[in-house]
Amino acid sequence: MTKNIAKIVLLVVLAAGSSFMYFFSTKSNDNLEQFSPTRVEYMIKNAKLYGTNTEGNFLYKIVAEKAQASNTDRQIYLDRVLIDYESNQNIDWRITSDKGQLLANSNVLALSENVIVQSLSNENSGTTISTNYLEINPNTYTIATNRDVLIEFDNNKIEAKGLTAQLKDNRLKFNSNINASIHP
């Protein structure tokens, strides 16, 4: 029994000593608040994102060869992007790009590198818009860029800097003070 009491006393002394050392240590715990969590990345191959209206009907889909996000920022980065509207929307345009980024807290998708907007309708057949950067709000059917643009239609070419377009109405507007040239 004396051995058990000696062990208990020893454990109490060790516990008191470690508590004493912990409370009076020179290291501060203030740095714990500044600790940043480890960055965790998420990646999905062959990702499909669907946009819906308030009734829950599908409006468009965004397909990407790879979608990547992390826990430290609120962005989603996409590779090999395709945006396609559902046929009941009567939007006859398909948009592709090498890179894309869903901007945080907005409905805007920023596309970059080899962006091509291609008409699928018979009346606009063969019409393509090419640029290296384009922003699209798929919910409002609006595309816009302030970069160089090449528009090809009916064996004609228009080169311009900047444009805004409404895909639903097939309307195209060049930014102000833009020099556009038509090449047959």
Buried (B, 14 or more C-beta within 10 A) or exposed (E): EEEEEEEEEEEEEEEEEEEEEEEEEEEEEEEEEEEEEEEEEEEBEEBEBEBEEEEEEEBBBBBBEBBBBBEEEEEBBBBBBBBBBBEEBEBBBBBBBBBBBBEEEEEBBBBBEEBBBBBBEEEBEEBBBBBBBBBBEBEEBBBBBBBEBBBBBEEEEBBBBBBBBEBBEBEBEBBEEBEEEEEE
